[in-house]
């Protein structure tokens, strides 16, 4: 009788264990051999130059880790979709990646409006938004357990840099030209906060609609206001167009852009007229002849693999995947959304070869770093001009 009872108890215990295992939900995007990640880039729209380089940078790091055996035995599968820099298309791309491809996390999604449109789709299915390529505050604020951002915001970049530049250049009249959307507004808000800290106000603000190509009226407006420093909430062609028009009319203030304007495309497409432009930045552009040997080695490795010169956006893609790898390794062999979040809650990432500032995360801190530094185009090449500037 006792033997029968013991056997029955063993059977019931085994059945309960099996039932619990069957009921335990599997983590989306994680199998015994793979971790499926998704990214949405602009591959056919106005920021395709950025999107292509982010994609290649990601692919380089994915290939490296997979060749080394993956993360705790799991290789990364990276699924890539095109938004054409259109928020509506970003939603469709997110729906495919989340609901059909069953991704574990969205990594390095490009664009402020695009991320804001896609995040609800992800969060409904408990999919992390990891290190989006935009410096908007909404990428970590308001707090959400699935949001993780890596670089100083446009707001903090300008709030820190503008007072420094005003002092160094003895600027008396600061103006702004900006894209009429959340990106442009964040640049202006940061600049205004920085000016307020030194008891100054913006003399003139002028905006343009996304996709504009003619900036003559905006330049004329700033010139007539006597601006000696212009804060630029602009990206590629708008930066080039504004400075080019200004040079033609003899208007030569100090131009200061955000990290959105920190790209080699400015001097490659705009030519010598772009010399003198300042921009805030968080990682260094990887020139093939860079003086720092580690950057030069990496840049040539990238060039050999893709037959294309790397850019700072290539670095973003590479660093984003590298940071994901660090966190996923820390999360351990039983990778899940919750174990990944727990790993991020105590994660510290040291400076890298590209000059990134150290990043730290906690259970309540979802932005890795809030510092940036200044670079300037000199002789058609970006040169670092300052140490990291801490927010006021």
N, C-alpha and C positions, 0 to 999 in steps of 0.2 A: 504493500500500500504506500509506504514512504517512498519507494523507488518510483512508483507511478506519479505521486505528487511532485517529486523532484523533476521528473521528465516533463511534466505538464508545465511547471514553472519555467523551466529552461525554454520550452517551446513558446510560451507566452512572451517571455522576455525577448526572444529572438524575433518574434512576430512584431512586437512593439518597436524594436530597433529598426526593422525593415520598413515598417509603416512610417516611422519618423523620417527615415532616409528618403522614402518615396515622396513624402510631403514637403521636405525641405526644398525650397525653390532654388533652381540653378541660377547663377549670376549670368545675366545676358552678356554675350560677347566673350565669355571665358570658357574654354574647353581644356582638356588635358594637355593639348599640344599648341593651342593658339590663344592669343588675345586680339580680338578684332576692334580696331579703332577707326574712327571716321574723321574726315576733315572736309570743310567746305571752303573753296577758294574761288576767287575771280580768275577764271581761265580764259574768258572771252570778252570781258567788259573793260571799263576804263582803268582798272587796276590790275589788268592781266599780267603786267610786268612784275608786280609784287607777288601775285598768286602763283605764277610759274616758279619763282625762286623759292618761295616758302615750301612748295611741293617738293622741289628737288632737294632742299636742305633736309626735309623730313625723310625722304627716301634714302639719303646717304646714311643717316643715323640708324634707320630701320635695317638697312642692309648690314651695317656693321654689327649690330647686336644679334641679328639672326645668324650671321656667320659665326658668332661666338657661342651659339647654342640657345639664345633667347633669354627671357626673364624667368628665372627659376624653372627652366625647362620648357617654357612656352615661347614660341616665336610670335612676332607681331605681324598681323595682317592689317595693312592700311588701305581703307577704302576712301576714294577721293571723288567729290562731286563739285560741279561748277555752279556758282550763283550768278555769274555775270555782274556781280556787285548790285544785285536787285534783291531787296528784302523778300519779295513774294517768291522768287525762285529759291531763296535760301530756305524758306519754309518747306517747299516741296522737296528740296535736297535733304533737309533734316528728317522729314517724314520717311523718306526712302532709307536713309542710314539707320534710323532708330527702329522703324517697324519692319523693314524687309531684311536689311543687312544685320540687324541685331547687334549694333556696336556696343562696346563696353563704355567708351567715353568719346566725346567730341574733343579733338585736339587742334589748337591753332586755327580756329575758324576766323577768317579775315572779315573785318568790317564791323562798325558799331551798330548801325541799323539792322544789319544782317543777323548779328548775334542776338539782338533784342527780339527779333522776329522768330528766331529758331529756338531759343531757350525754353519757351513753354512746351514745345513738342518734346524736347529732351527730358525736362523735369517730370513730365507726366509719367515717363517710363523709368525714372530714377537713373538717368544717364548724365554723367558729370560733364560740365563745361570747363575744360582744362586749358588754361593759358591762351585765351583768344588773342588774335593779333589786332588789337585795338587798345588804346589807352584811355578809354572812357570809364568813368567811375562806376557806371552801372554794371561793369563786369565783376564787381565784388560787393557793391553797395546798392540796394539794401542787402544785408546778409542772407545768404542761402547756403545750405550745407553742400550743394553741388557746384558752387561757383569758386573757381580759383584763377586769380590773375597774377601776372608776373612782373609787370613793368610800371614805372611811375606814370601816373595819369597825365593827360594833356593839361588838366587843371593845375596839378602840382608842378609840372614842368615850367609852365608860364609864371605861376605864382612865385617860384624860386628864381627863375632866370631874368625876368623883366626888371626887378629892382637892381640886380647886379649889373645888367647892361646899361640901365639908365645912369647909374653912378659912374661906370667906367667910360661911357661915351658922352657924359654930361648932357644927356638928352633933356630937352625942355618940353617938347610937344610929342606925345606918343599917340599914334593912331592904330587902327586895325582894319584889315580886310579879311573877310572870313566867308566860308561856305555856309549857306543858310540852312544848316541842319544841326543836329546835336553835336557832331564833331566840331564844326566851326564855332559853335556857341561855347563849348567847353574851353577852347583855346582863349576866347575873349574873356570868359568869366575868370579864368586863372590869371590873365594879364591884369584885369581890373582889380582883383584881390591883391596882386602884387603891388600895383600902383597905390592902392589905398593904404598899404602898410608904410609907404613913404610919403603919405599925404599928397598924392597926385591923382588926377583923373584923366581918363581917356579924352583926348581933344576931338577925335573924329572916328566914327565907325562906319564902314561901308561893306555891304554884303553882295554876294552873287549866288545865283541858282546853280545847283549841281549840273555839270555839263557845259557851263558857259565857256566861251572862247574869246570873248572881247572884254577887256578890262580897262578900256580907255576912260570911261566915265568915272570909274572908281579911283583910278590913278589921278585924274584931274581934280577930283574932290579932295583927295589927301594932299595933293600939291598946293592947292589953293588955301588949305588950312595951315600950311607951313610946317607940316610934320617933319621931324628930324629922326624919328624912329617909327618903324611900321611893324607891328606884330601880325604874323600871317597864319590865319586858320585855313591854310591851303594845302594841296597835296602835290601832284606833279605838274601837270600842264598849267594849272592856275598860278603856281609859284613862278614858273618860267614866264608865263604870259604877263603877270603883274610886273615882275622885275624888268622884263624886256621892254614893255611899254614905258616904264619909268625911265630907263636909260635913254630911250629915244627922245623923251621930253626934257631931259636934263634934270630929272628929279632923282636925287641920290641920297636918300636917308639910310640909316642903319636898318637892314631887314633882318627880322628874327622869326624863324619858323619853328614848328614843333617837330617831334620825331617822325611825324607823317611826311615831312619834307626832307628828312635825312635819308637820301637815296642817291646813288651815283647817276641815276637817270636825270637828275637836275643838271649836272654839269655836262653829261654826255649829250643831252638834247638841247640844252640852253646855251652851251658854249661859254666863251670868255665873259659874257655879260653877267654870268652867275657868280663870278668871283666876288667875294666879300659877304655873301649870304651866311648868316649864322643860323644854326639850328640846335635844338636840344636833342640829346640822344642817350641811349642806355647801353648799347653795345657798339663796338667799333666796326666800321666797314672793312671787309677783308680784301684789300688790294693784293694782287699777285706779287708785287714787289714790296710789300709791307716790310718795314724795318724789323718788326718783331718776328723772330724765326718761327714760333709756333703758329701764328696766324698765316704767315707766308706758306708754310708746309701744308696747312689745312686747305688754303685757297688753291694751291696747285693740285692737291689730291682731288678736290671738287672739279676743277677744270679738266683733269684727266678723265674722270668718270663721265661727265656730262658734256664735255666739249663746249662749255659755257663759263663765262666769268661769274664767280659768286658775288652776291651783294649782301647788304646787311639783312635783307629779308631771307636770304639763304641761311644766314646765321640764326635768325629767329626760328625757322623751321627745325634746324638741327638742335638748337638748345631746348626747344619745347619737347621734342621727343626724348632727348637726353634726360631732362628733368622728370618726365613721365617714367622713364626707366628706373631712375633713382627711387622714386616713390613706390613703384610697383614692386621693386626688389625688397624694399623695406616692409611692404605689406605682407610678404611671405608667400609660401606655396599655396595657401588657401585664399587666393585672391578673390575678393568680392568688393562691391561698392563700399560697404561699411569698413572693411579692412583697409581699403585704399584711403578713405577719408581719415581713419584713425592714424595711418602713417603720415598723412599730410599735416595732421594736427600738431606734430612735433618735428616737422621737417626743416632742416637748414641746408641751403645750397651754397657752397663757397664760391668765390669769384672764379671765373673761367678764363681761358686764353684770350677771349674777345673783350675782356675788360668789364664784364658785367659786375654790378655791385652784388654783395652777398644778399641772399633772400632767406627770409624766415617766415614760417607759418605757424599759427596756433589754432585752437578750437574756435577762436573768435576773430582771428586775423586772416583774411583771405587774399590780401595783396602782399606779394613777396617783398617788394622794395618800392620806396617812394622817392628815391633820389635819381637825379639825372645830371648830365654835364653838357658842356657846350662844344660844338665843333664849328669850323668855318671853312668855306670853299676858298682855297688859296692855290693859284696856278692850276685850276681845274681839278682839284683833288681835295677831299675832306681831310681836315687836320684837327685833332683834338686840341681844344683851347683852354680847358679848365679841368679841375678835379671835380668830383661829385659835389653838387650843391644840395645841402640839406634844406628841407622846407622851412620856411620862416615860422 
